[in-house]
Amino acid sequence: MGILKANGVDLSYDSFGNENDEVIILIAGLGTQMIRWTVPFCRILVARGFRVIRFDNRDAGCSTHFSHHRALDFNELEAALMSGKRPDIPYTLDDMSADAIGLLDALSIDRAHFVGRSMGGMIAQIAASEYPERVLSLTSMMSSSGNPALPQSAPDVMAMMTKPAPNPFEDEAGFLANSLSFAKRIAGTGYPFEADAHRALILEEVKRTYDPGSVGRQIAAIAVSGDRRPRLATLKVPVLVIHGVDDPLFVPACGEDTASAIPGAELMLVDGMGHDLPHQLYKVITDGIERTARRN
């Protein structure tokens, strides 16, 4: 693992594979860290002839955090958005997209295949539209287009995601119970929920960093990003949209809408997949990523 300055922030990253191979950059989702892209997943892509880079978004993992910013007030955020005013937030998804491009600059990489999950899919979409000369292909997973007419997340899922969790250093059992309950709720029905593996991953993230306010700040960045369909209509690179049929956070219509907004995009709906990436799906997902990359 290394840390590089990019777009004015420190980004924690690591790299797998041959530096001479085409690069796949993996972008993590809301409130999660680069280790959600597991080492076995990265190694599958390396075995297919790619160099793989994963990194912590700003406000996640070992990258720069914005905990000095005042606490986020969701009612204030909603009121500002409803009135058309610019809310007081520390950064946007455009800033996070510029981070990814800045990381490529710092690593002297001209172009890469962008793969993002959930919020990371949104960041990758923006990168492909705003920096077309840097993006070889786009794979947007379990994400959305920002279309305001799309169905919302299940109410209980939103409530679980936004309610305060116990402090893991004061109540580890309560923190784990809360985190595992949410992970199980958004998981698909097609594969067993492996609680021990999730528990280990959650504890590893806490060990790397713990910042309970970062999720709210990233939610705010998503909230102000708006409808990306006009940007998506400009894409000319190969695009794959992957979405789980069982996803309760971004329902399948979100993936369908994303694909329909992008000329020539391939839509891959995956039975039994929720808002997660079980190891049983590594092959089918990496098949799709490689197929899209080879279309370039």
Backbone bond lengths (Angstrom), bond angles and torsions (degrees), N, CA, C in turn:
res aa  C-N    CA-C-N  psi(-1)  N-CA   C-N-CA  omega(-1)  CA-C   N-CA-C  phi
1 M - - - 1.456 - - 1.510 109.98 -
2 G 1.344 116.38 141.92 1.446 121.38 175.53 1.511 109.95 -133.43
3 I 1.328 115.65 170.25 1.458 122.05 175.44 1.516 108.19 -130.18
4 L 1.332 115.94 128.94 1.456 121.90 -179.71 1.522 110.03 -127.94
5 K 1.321 115.40 148.53 1.462 120.66 173.73 1.523 108.46 -80.40
6 A 1.341 116.35 127.72 1.464 121.46 -179.65 1.514 108.70 -148.37
7 N 1.327 117.33 126.36 1.461 122.05 177.59 1.526 111.59 55.05
8 G 1.322 116.08 34.41 1.456 120.86 175.90 1.508 116.12 83.51
9 V 1.333 118.31 2.55 1.469 121.35 177.90 1.524 109.46 -127.58
10 D 1.313 115.86 162.91 1.459 121.43 173.22 1.514 108.65 -89.66
11 L 1.326 116.34 128.54 1.449 121.26 178.12 1.520 109.60 -117.24
12 S 1.312 115.22 126.30 1.457 121.96 175.11 1.531 108.76 -85.95
13 Y 1.322 116.72 134.50 1.463 119.79 -175.78 1.523 109.50 -149.90
14 D 1.324 116.16 165.13 1.451 120.48 162.01 1.520 109.63 -144.05
15 S 1.324 114.78 167.02 1.454 121.46 -170.23 1.518 109.54 -135.50
16 F 1.328 115.61 140.63 1.463 122.43 179.29 1.530 108.34 -125.08
17 G 1.306 116.33 141.76 1.457 119.42 171.38 1.513 114.54 96.68
18 N 1.329 114.46 -173.97 1.454 123.69 -175.61 1.522 110.29 -78.74
19 E 1.317 116.62 129.84 1.465 120.72 -178.27 1.521 112.88 -66.57
20 N 1.321 118.02 -13.89 1.463 120.92 179.15 1.528 113.15 -89.55
21 D 1.331 117.51 -8.42 1.466 120.79 -179.22 1.526 110.73 -83.17
22 E 1.347 116.02 159.57 1.457 120.17 174.75 1.530 109.35 -59.81
23 V 1.326 115.29 145.71 1.464 121.56 -171.90 1.530 111.18 -98.12
24 I 1.323 114.61 136.52 1.460 122.45 165.89 1.521 107.13 -111.40
25 I 1.338 116.95 124.40 1.459 120.78 176.78 1.529 108.36 -106.18
26 L 1.319 116.12 126.85 1.462 123.30 -175.67 1.527 109.22 -103.43
27 I 1.339 116.45 125.82 1.464 121.79 -175.09 1.524 109.22 -114.50
28 A 1.318 116.03 125.20 1.462 122.65 -173.22 1.529 111.20 -80.17
29 G 1.324 114.65 168.53 1.452 122.02 -176.31 1.516 113.56 -95.47
30 L 1.315 114.81 -172.98 1.461 123.72 -175.65 1.522 112.03 -55.68
31 G 1.322 115.84 122.75 1.452 121.03 172.81 1.510 115.47 67.19
32 T 1.324 117.68 9.17 1.462 120.06 -178.95 1.521 110.27 -114.30
33 Q 1.308 115.40 169.22 1.451 121.36 -174.06 1.526 110.97 -112.87
34 M 1.320 114.78 170.16 1.461 119.65 -175.80 1.516 112.44 -61.64
35 I 1.337 117.93 -22.22 1.458 119.63 -177.90 1.526 112.16 -71.14
36 R 1.347 117.70 -9.30 1.466 119.13 171.37 1.530 110.83 -65.11
37 W 1.336 116.78 -25.61 1.467 120.75 167.27 1.534 104.84 -83.14
38 T 1.298 116.93 94.65 1.465 120.69 -169.73 1.522 111.95 -67.51
39 V 1.319 115.43 158.84 1.465 120.73 178.45 1.531 111.46 -59.37
40 P 1.341 120.72 -43.74 1.469 119.09 176.99 1.522 113.11 -59.07
41 F 1.345 117.85 -38.69 1.457 121.19 177.87 1.524 109.92 -62.65
42 C 1.321 116.16 -46.41 1.470 120.16 179.34 1.522 111.17 -61.57
43 R 1.310 117.26 -39.74 1.464 120.62 -177.08 1.526 112.32 -68.87
44 I 1.320 117.01 -30.40 1.470 119.49 175.36 1.524 109.63 -62.01
45 L 1.319 116.72 -43.44 1.465 120.52 179.48 1.526 111.24 -67.98
46 V 1.312 116.78 -36.94 1.467 120.00 176.12 1.524 110.65 -62.05
47 A 1.327 116.58 -41.26 1.466 120.93 -179.92 1.525 111.65 -64.24
48 R 1.324 116.57 -18.87 1.462 121.27 179.31 1.525 111.96 -93.80
49 G 1.336 115.70 7.17 1.455 119.60 171.97 1.507 116.40 98.85
50 F 1.347 117.15 22.25 1.462 120.23 -179.39 1.525 110.50 -117.64
51 R 1.322 114.87 151.19 1.459 120.54 164.09 1.522 106.67 -88.14
52 V 1.310 118.19 133.79 1.461 122.43 -174.90 1.524 109.55 -117.51
53 I 1.323 115.14 129.10 1.460 121.64 176.77 1.518 108.42 -121.81
54 R 1.306 116.13 128.30 1.464 121.37 172.96 1.526 107.10 -121.33
55 F 1.327 116.37 151.96 1.461 119.13 -177.65 1.519 110.74 -151.21
56 D 1.326 114.84 159.62 1.466 120.95 173.58 1.515 108.52 -84.92
57 N 1.339 116.69 124.91 1.458 119.54 171.27 1.523 110.19 -58.32
58 R 1.335 116.28 159.86 1.465 118.57 170.19 1.530 108.85 -55.29
59 D 1.310 116.16 145.74 1.463 122.85 -178.85 1.524 112.63 69.52
60 A 1.325 116.90 22.82 1.466 120.37 177.07 1.523 109.02 -146.16
61 G 1.321 115.43 150.95 1.455 120.44 174.12 1.517 112.65 55.58
62 C 1.329 115.18 -133.66 1.461 121.22 -175.56 1.525 112.68 -98.05
63 S 1.333 117.30 11.40 1.463 121.32 174.72 1.532 110.15 -84.23
64 T 1.334 116.05 175.26 1.469 121.06 -179.05 1.529 111.69 -58.89
65 H 1.327 115.65 133.78 1.466 121.44 176.39 1.528 110.00 -107.61
66 F 1.333 114.30 156.38 1.455 121.36 -177.86 1.524 110.32 -114.70
67 S 1.315 116.28 38.45 1.463 121.82 -177.04 1.527 112.23 -69.02
68 H 1.343 116.99 -13.02 1.467 119.95 176.29 1.526 111.67 -74.67
69 H 1.335 116.69 -16.97 1.461 120.04 -179.75 1.521 109.63 -71.57
70 R 1.312 116.04 146.28 1.470 119.57 -177.23 1.531 110.81 -59.72
71 A 1.323 115.25 152.76 1.465 120.99 -177.17 1.532 110.43 -58.07
72 L 1.308 115.14 140.19 1.460 120.64 -176.74 1.524 110.57 -77.81
73 D 1.305 116.43 132.99 1.457 123.04 175.65 1.528 107.46 -108.10
74 F 1.337 117.28 108.41 1.465 120.72 -175.13 1.530 111.89 -65.75
75 N 1.331 117.45 -33.45 1.464 120.03 177.61 1.527 110.39 -65.73
76 E 1.329 115.59 -40.72 1.466 120.48 177.82 1.521 110.43 -65.67
77 L 1.334 116.25 -40.71 1.468 120.92 178.43 1.523 110.55 -61.08
78 E 1.340 116.32 -46.12 1.464 120.34 -179.19 1.527 111.26 -64.17
79 A 1.329 116.46 -40.80 1.456 120.19 -179.75 1.527 111.41 -63.73
80 A 1.333 116.09 -40.54 1.462 120.19 179.32 1.520 110.56 -64.75
81 L 1.323 116.26 -43.47 1.462 119.79 -179.73 1.522 111.43 -64.91
82 M 1.329 116.58 -40.34 1.465 120.66 -179.14 1.533 111.52 -65.89
83 S 1.326 116.40 -30.98 1.463 120.52 -178.46 1.521 112.77 -91.19
84 G 1.327 116.07 -1.87 1.464 120.23 179.10 1.511 113.97 79.90
85 K 1.338 117.52 12.79 1.462 121.23 179.67 1.527 110.76 -89.23
86 R 1.308 115.84 158.49 1.462 121.37 176.40 1.529 108.94 -82.32
87 P 1.327 118.19 113.84 1.466 119.55 179.72 1.529 111.56 -70.32
88 D 1.303 115.74 158.32 1.460 121.62 179.99 1.523 109.27 -83.90
89 I 1.320 116.14 91.27 1.459 121.17 178.38 1.526 108.79 -127.49
90 P 1.336 117.44 153.57 1.472 119.38 -172.71 1.524 115.00 -76.96
91 Y 1.337 117.88 -21.19 1.465 120.16 -177.44 1.516 109.69 -165.96
92 T 1.329 115.22 168.49 1.463 122.01 -179.44 1.527 109.60 -124.51
93 L 1.333 115.92 174.81 1.467 119.81 174.90 1.528 110.98 -65.19
94 D 1.320 117.29 -28.61 1.469 119.28 175.90 1.526 110.64 -63.97
95 D 1.330 116.66 -38.53 1.466 119.61 175.69 1.528 110.45 -63.50
96 M 1.324 116.29 -40.24 1.465 120.09 -178.72 1.526 111.04 -69.40
97 S 1.326 116.48 -33.38 1.457 120.43 174.50 1.523 110.28 -65.99
98 A 1.327 116.34 -42.35 1.468 120.48 177.12 1.525 111.17 -63.51
99 D 1.341 117.02 -29.76 1.467 120.07 175.24 1.525 111.01 -60.21
100 A 1.340 115.71 -46.43 1.469 119.82 -178.81 1.525 110.92 -62.16
101 I 1.327 116.39 -41.82 1.456 119.91 177.51 1.527 110.19 -65.57
102 G 1.325 116.48 -39.83 1.457 120.31 177.73 1.513 112.56 -63.29
103 L 1.327 116.35 -35.10 1.466 119.34 176.69 1.524 110.60 -64.82
104 L 1.344 116.73 -42.84 1.462 119.32 175.48 1.527 110.85 -59.26
105 D 1.335 116.87 -42.19 1.464 120.46 178.03 1.527 110.74 -58.99
106 A 1.327 115.62 -46.28 1.464 120.35 -177.43 1.526 112.04 -64.32
107 L 1.346 115.74 -26.92 1.467 120.73 179.25 1.529 112.15 -96.05
108 S 1.342 116.40 5.82 1.478 122.19 179.60 1.532 111.56 58.56
109 I 1.333 115.61 42.49 1.460 122.38 177.81 1.524 108.51 -108.76
110 D 1.307 116.41 121.95 1.465 120.44 -176.50 1.525 112.40 -73.96
111 R 1.336 116.82 -46.84 1.460 120.82 -174.54 1.523 109.94 -143.78
112 A 1.311 115.49 156.44 1.463 119.58 -179.02 1.519 109.80 -152.39
113 H 1.318 114.97 160.46 1.460 122.85 169.73 1.527 107.09 -85.74
114 F 1.328 117.52 124.19 1.463 121.75 -176.49 1.525 110.19 -98.10
115 V 1.334 115.68 128.45 1.460 122.74 177.98 1.519 107.52 -129.23
116 G 1.339 116.71 119.91 1.452 119.74 -179.24 1.512 111.46 -132.35
117 R 1.310 115.64 146.87 1.461 121.50 178.75 1.526 109.71 -117.09
118 S 1.340 116.36 135.26 1.454 122.78 178.57 1.530 110.24 56.48
119 M 1.344 119.35 -121.32 1.453 120.28 176.41 1.526 110.89 -57.34
120 G 1.329 116.60 -34.08 1.465 120.13 177.65 1.515 112.42 -62.43
121 G 1.340 116.42 -30.83 1.456 119.77 175.03 1.516 111.36 -65.58
122 M 1.329 116.50 -38.51 1.464 120.68 177.13 1.527 110.77 -64.39
123 I 1.335 115.52 -43.72 1.465 120.27 178.87 1.526 110.33 -61.64
124 A 1.327 116.36 -41.94 1.468 120.66 179.08 1.528 111.14 -66.25
125 Q 1.339 117.01 -38.04 1.465 120.33 177.23 1.524 110.61 -60.29
126 I 1.326 116.34 -44.37 1.462 120.30 179.88 1.519 110.74 -65.24
127 A 1.327 117.28 -41.09 1.463 119.90 178.15 1.523 111.02 -59.73
128 A 1.333 116.45 -42.88 1.466 120.09 -178.02 1.520 111.63 -66.27
129 S 1.331 117.15 -30.85 1.467 119.99 -179.16 1.523 112.40 -85.40
130 E 1.324 116.89 -35.98 1.461 120.44 -175.15 1.529 113.69 -91.92
131 Y 1.314 116.56 -22.14 1.472 120.94 -179.33 1.529 109.48 -130.85
132 P 1.330 118.05 59.08 1.468 120.42 -173.33 1.522 113.74 -60.35
133 E 1.322 116.57 -26.73 1.461 119.87 -179.71 1.524 112.58 -74.65
134 R 1.333 116.87 -10.11 1.473 120.94 -177.03 1.523 112.76 -105.01
135 V 1.342 116.63 -11.66 1.467 120.80 -171.66 1.523 109.99 -111.67
136 L 1.333 116.27 118.46 1.465 121.70 -179.24 1.523 112.03 -82.57
137 S 1.313 116.82 -37.23 1.463 122.12 177.02 1.514 107.69 -159.19
138 L 1.327 115.84 164.80 1.454 121.83 -178.68 1.514 109.70 -131.44
139 T 1.333 116.01 129.40 1.458 121.80 167.97 1.522 107.65 -120.33
140 S 1.330 115.87 114.72 1.460 122.59 -178.76 1.524 107.96 -106.94
141 M 1.328 116.19 116.84 1.458 121.45 -174.98 1.527 111.41 -112.66
142 M 1.328 115.92 138.14 1.470 123.54 174.31 1.524 111.77 43.06
143 S 1.344 116.14 44.76 1.454 121.22 -174.63 1.523 110.41 -123.73
144 S 1.343 116.49 -159.26 1.455 120.67 -174.69 1.520 110.27 -154.80
145 S 1.313 115.61 168.23 1.463 122.04 -178.48 1.518 113.15 -94.14
146 G 1.327 117.88 -11.37 1.451 121.34 -174.28 1.520 113.52 84.17
147 N 1.319 116.66 5.07 1.466 121.29 177.93 1.533 109.01 -61.06
148 P 1.342 118.67 117.51 1.473 120.07 -176.00 1.520 113.93 -67.38
149 A 1.332 117.56 -14.62 1.464 120.26 -178.79 1.524 112.66 -85.26
150 L 1.316 117.70 -5.86 1.464 120.49 -177.97 1.523 111.49 -70.10
151 P 1.337 117.02 152.91 1.474 119.75 176.41 1.524 111.17 -59.69
152 Q 1.309 115.21 146.19 1.460 120.85 179.84 1.528 110.86 -83.96
153 S 1.323 114.77 166.47 1.463 120.72 175.37 1.522 110.03 -62.40
154 A 1.331 115.44 156.30 1.457 119.65 175.10 1.531 108.81 -57.02
155 P 1.345 118.67 134.23 1.472 121.20 -175.10 1.528 113.48 -55.89
156 D 1.333 116.97 -39.20 1.462 117.95 -178.60 1.519 111.32 -68.84
157 V 1.327 117.21 -29.86 1.471 120.65 177.92 1.523 109.90 -67.51
158 M 1.332 117.03 -44.96 1.461 120.48 178.71 1.526 110.69 -62.91
159 A 1.324 116.39 -39.88 1.463 120.05 179.62 1.527 110.68 -64.16
160 M 1.328 116.83 -42.75 1.457 120.30 179.14 1.526 111.29 -65.36
161 M 1.332 116.86 -36.06 1.459 120.85 -175.58 1.527 112.12 -73.32
162 T 1.331 116.92 -31.35 1.462 120.05 -172.40 1.528 114.05 -101.64
163 K 1.319 118.63 -13.23 1.466 118.50 -179.21 1.536 109.54 -74.13
164 P 1.329 117.67 146.39 1.466 120.93 179.20 1.522 111.31 -62.86
165 A 1.308 115.58 139.04 1.465 121.24 178.63 1.524 109.62 -101.37
166 P 1.326 117.93 155.70 1.461 119.60 175.21 1.525 111.46 -59.18
167 N 1.310 115.96 150.93 1.472 121.01 176.64 1.528 108.76 -71.51
168 P 1.346 118.32 124.37 1.469 119.51 -175.82 1.521 113.50 -66.24
169 F 1.338 117.30 -20.74 1.465 119.93 -179.66 1.526 111.59 -87.32
170 E 1.328 117.08 -11.06 1.458 121.99 177.28 1.527 112.01 -109.04
171 D 1.321 115.68 -31.18 1.471 121.23 -177.69 1.529 108.31 -146.77
172 E 1.327 116.35 75.15 1.465 120.12 -176.34 1.525 111.19 -61.89
173 A 1.325 117.08 -40.73 1.471 120.05 -178.58 1.525 110.68 -63.04
174 G 1.335 117.00 -43.49 1.456 120.54 178.98 1.522 111.93 -66.15
175 F 1.339 115.89 -39.89 1.462 120.16 178.23 1.525 110.43 -62.71
176 L 1.321 117.18 -45.67 1.463 120.76 -179.83 1.525 111.50 -64.77
177 A 1.324 116.22 -41.43 1.468 119.48 179.60 1.525 110.31 -61.22
178 N 1.321 116.73 -42.34 1.464 121.55 179.19 1.528 111.01 -64.75
179 S 1.336 115.96 -45.98 1.463 120.76 -177.73 1.523 111.77 -67.49
180 L 1.316 116.68 -41.19 1.463 120.21 -179.52 1.525 111.12 -69.29
181 S 1.323 116.86 -35.89 1.468 120.33 178.06 1.527 110.15 -61.34
182 F 1.335 116.47 -43.34 1.463 120.11 178.85 1.526 110.94 -67.17
183 A 1.331 116.75 -44.55 1.466 120.35 -179.50 1.525 111.11 -59.92
184 K 1.326 116.21 -40.42 1.467 119.64 179.43 1.519 110.97 -68.73
185 R 1.341 117.06 -36.90 1.469 120.39 -178.49 1.524 111.96 -64.61
186 I 1.334 117.89 -36.59 1.467 119.68 -176.80 1.525 112.59 -92.63
187 A 1.331 117.52 -4.39 1.464 120.76 178.61 1.527 110.22 -72.83
188 G 1.323 115.32 156.93 1.455 120.45 177.65 1.518 111.76 -77.81
189 T 1.325 114.70 170.78 1.468 120.87 -178.01 1.528 112.52 -95.15
190 G 1.321 116.34 -6.41 1.457 119.04 -172.63 1.510 115.04 -84.82
191 Y 1.349 116.75 -9.75 1.467 119.66 -174.57 1.519 108.98 -139.85
192 P 1.335 117.73 147.25 1.465 120.13 -178.72 1.528 111.23 -60.71
193 F 1.319 116.21 140.74 1.456 120.50 174.99 1.520 107.93 -80.65
194 E 1.319 116.39 115.15 1.469 121.73 -174.80 1.527 108.81 -95.43
195 A 1.322 115.11 88.48 1.462 121.62 -172.78 1.524 112.41 -60.68
196 D 1.334 117.57 -39.34 1.464 119.75 -177.93 1.527 111.31 -64.05
197 A 1.322 117.22 -41.07 1.462 120.48 179.22 1.527 110.78 -66.56
198 H 1.325 116.55 -41.21 1.467 119.86 177.52 1.520 110.63 -64.39
199 R 1.329 116.90 -41.45 1.461 121.02 -179.49 1.527 110.58 -61.15
200 A 1.306 116.52 -44.03 1.461 120.17 -179.76 1.530 111.13 -63.70
201 L 1.341 116.54 -40.63 1.459 120.67 -179.70 1.526 110.71 -66.62
202 I 1.328 117.06 -43.03 1.461 121.27 179.75 1.529 110.56 -61.43
203 L 1.330 116.74 -43.96 1.465 120.43 179.62 1.522 111.67 -67.22
204 E 1.325 117.60 -34.28 1.456 120.63 177.27 1.526 110.38 -66.43
205 E 1.323 117.09 -38.50 1.465 119.55 176.95 1.524 110.94 -64.35
206 V 1.325 117.34 -42.66 1.463 120.69 178.24 1.519 110.35 -62.34
207 K 1.320 116.70 -39.00 1.462 121.06 179.59 1.524 110.91 -63.73
208 R 1.331 116.66 -35.85 1.462 120.18 -179.76 1.526 110.66 -73.17
209 T 1.320 117.51 -43.40 1.470 121.67 175.94 1.515 109.15 -170.01
210 Y 1.321 116.18 155.12 1.460 121.01 174.64 1.518 108.21 -137.58
211 D 1.317 116.26 117.50 1.468 122.34 -178.06 1.522 107.56 -145.34
212 P 1.339 117.97 90.24 1.468 120.96 -173.63 1.522 114.11 -63.97
213 G 1.334 118.61 -19.31 1.457 120.30 -179.05 1.517 114.27 -83.70
214 S 1.325 117.24 -12.00 1.465 119.46 -173.23 1.527 112.55 -68.13
215 V 1.326 117.49 -33.88 1.471 119.97 -179.58 1.523 110.33 -61.52
216 G 1.329 117.18 -43.72 1.455 120.43 178.88 1.516 112.36 -61.77
217 R 1.327 116.72 -39.96 1.461 119.85 179.90 1.530 111.02 -67.17
218 Q 1.330 116.47 -36.74 1.462 118.94 177.25 1.528 111.44 -72.87
219 I 1.318 117.79 -35.05 1.468 120.35 174.23 1.531 109.69 -59.87
220 A 1.319 116.56 -41.21 1.462 120.53 178.55 1.518 110.96 -62.47
221 A 1.327 116.72 -40.41 1.469 119.93 178.14 1.525 110.67 -61.56
222 I 1.330 116.41 -39.06 1.469 120.40 177.11 1.529 110.06 -66.22
223 A 1.324 116.15 -43.13 1.465 121.14 -174.32 1.526 112.25 -61.26
224 V 1.326 117.04 -34.61 1.471 119.38 -176.90 1.528 112.83 -91.78
225 S 1.325 117.29 -0.27 1.475 119.20 -174.19 1.521 112.58 -73.89
226 G 1.333 116.61 -23.20 1.456 120.03 174.19 1.519 113.81 75.66
227 D 1.314 114.53 -166.62 1.463 123.58 -177.33 1.528 108.65 -82.83
228 R 1.312 116.20 116.38 1.473 120.03 -177.41 1.528 113.25 -90.12
229 R 1.319 119.15 -0.06 1.463 120.44 -175.53 1.534 113.53 -57.93
230 P 1.347 120.05 -39.45 1.465 117.87 176.55 1.535 112.63 -61.49
231 R 1.319 116.31 -35.72 1.467 119.55 176.77 1.525 110.32 -69.67
232 L 1.318 115.78 -42.73 1.465 119.76 -176.99 1.527 111.21 -63.50
233 A 1.305 117.05 -31.04 1.471 121.13 -179.55 1.522 112.30 -65.25
234 T 1.340 117.13 -17.24 1.464 120.79 -177.85 1.527 113.43 -89.94
235 L 1.332 117.37 -7.08 1.467 120.30 -173.21 1.525 111.19 -69.22
236 K 1.324 114.82 138.68 1.463 120.77 179.97 1.518 112.36 -124.12
237 V 1.331 117.73 0.09 1.460 121.37 179.31 1.530 109.95 -88.67
238 P 1.329 118.02 162.63 1.466 119.48 173.56 1.529 110.73 -60.98
239 V 1.326 116.03 135.27 1.463 120.58 -176.54 1.525 109.73 -132.95
240 L 1.326 115.31 134.79 1.462 122.50 172.08 1.519 108.18 -121.43
241 V 1.317 116.55 130.97 1.460 122.26 174.91 1.525 107.41 -111.71
242 I 1.323 116.52 117.19 1.465 122.80 -179.45 1.521 108.33 -108.21
243 H 1.328 116.25 131.93 1.462 118.77 -179.03 1.527 110.18 -147.68
244 G 1.329 114.69 138.59 1.453 119.88 177.54 1.521 111.63 -81.24
245 V 1.314 115.94 135.71 1.463 120.95 178.47 1.525 111.22 -63.67
246 D 1.350 117.01 -27.05 1.464 121.16 -176.65 1.526 113.49 -96.85
247 D 1.319 118.54 9.91 1.472 121.12 -174.24 1.532 110.80 -66.39
248 P 1.360 118.51 117.43 1.467 120.00 178.99 1.528 113.14 -94.37
249 L 1.341 116.87 -9.43 1.458 120.21 -178.93 1.526 110.16 -88.15
250 F 1.322 116.53 -55.06 1.462 121.99 167.57 1.526 106.07 -113.99
251 V 1.313 116.29 103.51 1.464 120.32 -175.30 1.525 109.46 -64.16
252 P 1.345 117.97 160.21 1.468 120.74 -174.85 1.522 114.53 -52.29
253 A 1.329 117.98 -30.10 1.470 120.18 178.42 1.522 111.52 -57.71
254 C 1.329 117.12 -27.93 1.468 120.49 179.15 1.528 110.82 -67.24
255 G 1.326 116.53 -41.64 1.457 119.73 176.60 1.517 111.63 -68.67
256 E 1.314 116.10 -40.87 1.463 120.40 179.08 1.525 111.11 -61.83
257 D 1.327 116.14 -40.77 1.459 120.38 -179.60 1.527 110.66 -67.47
258 T 1.330 116.35 -40.28 1.467 120.20 177.86 1.519 110.79 -59.33
259 A 1.331 116.25 -48.39 1.469 120.42 -178.40 1.520 111.25 -63.79
260 S 1.333 116.98 -39.30 1.466 119.65 -177.73 1.514 111.91 -69.27
261 A 1.337 117.25 -21.98 1.466 121.19 -179.56 1.522 112.89 -82.50
262 I 1.338 117.53 -12.13 1.468 121.72 -174.04 1.521 109.79 -110.98
263 P 1.311 118.33 121.02 1.463 120.24 179.53 1.532 111.78 -58.56
264 G 1.331 115.88 125.01 1.457 120.83 175.36 1.504 116.02 75.80
265 A 1.323 118.37 8.92 1.466 120.51 -178.65 1.521 110.94 -69.19
266 E 1.324 115.64 145.75 1.462 122.31 173.38 1.519 108.73 -96.63
267 L 1.311 116.93 133.16 1.462 122.01 176.23 1.518 109.49 -105.86
268 M 1.325 116.16 127.45 1.455 121.40 177.46 1.531 108.63 -121.73
269 L 1.330 116.17 103.14 1.452 121.29 175.07 1.524 108.62 -89.95
270 V 1.333 116.28 129.67 1.462 121.21 -172.99 1.519 109.88 -111.81
271 D 1.330 116.59 114.64 1.461 121.47 177.90 1.525 110.56 -62.84
272 G 1.329 116.21 139.63 1.457 120.94 175.83 1.509 114.78 79.46
273 M 1.334 118.05 -3.09 1.460 121.73 -179.41 1.519 109.76 -96.31
274 G 1.328 116.52 133.96 1.452 121.75 175.55 1.515 110.11 -104.50
275 H 1.320 115.72 -139.85 1.468 120.35 178.30 1.523 108.29 -96.84
276 D 1.316 113.97 56.54 1.461 120.42 179.88 1.521 108.53 -157.99
277 L 1.317 116.03 177.77 1.467 120.67 -177.27 1.525 109.32 -134.50
278 P 1.326 117.45 82.08 1.472 120.25 179.21 1.523 111.15 -67.62
279 H 1.320 115.39 151.19 1.473 119.27 -174.98 1.524 112.07 -62.88
280 Q 1.331 117.22 -23.54 1.469 119.38 178.54 1.530 112.05 -64.74
281 L 1.328 117.46 -18.10 1.456 121.38 -179.26 1.525 113.26 -101.08
282 Y 1.315 117.59 2.32 1.466 119.66 -177.55 1.528 111.83 -55.87
283 K 1.320 116.59 -42.84 1.463 118.95 -175.97 1.522 111.38 -66.68
284 V 1.327 117.37 -47.52 1.462 118.99 -177.03 1.530 110.92 -66.69
285 I 1.338 116.86 -34.42 1.465 119.65 179.03 1.526 110.65 -71.63
286 T 1.328 117.34 -44.91 1.469 119.24 179.63 1.527 111.18 -69.12
287 D 1.337 117.40 -30.51 1.476 119.75 172.73 1.527 109.67 -57.73
288 G 1.338 115.45 -45.57 1.459 120.00 -178.78 1.520 112.65 -65.75
289 I 1.333 116.04 -43.15 1.468 119.97 178.68 1.524 110.54 -61.53
290 E 1.337 116.34 -46.10 1.469 119.30 -179.76 1.521 111.04 -64.60
291 R 1.322 117.55 -43.73 1.459 121.10 179.96 1.529 110.59 -58.13
292 T 1.306 116.24 -41.71 1.473 120.75 -179.12 1.522 110.52 -69.10
293 A 1.328 116.33 -41.74 1.463 120.16 179.26 1.533 111.05 -63.38
294 R 1.336 116.95 -38.24 1.471 120.17 -177.65 1.524 111.19 -73.39
295 R 1.324 117.52 -15.38 1.472 120.34 177.62 1.518 111.44 -72.23
296 N 1.316 117.02 -17.46 1.461 119.48 -175.32 1.523 110.42 -67.08
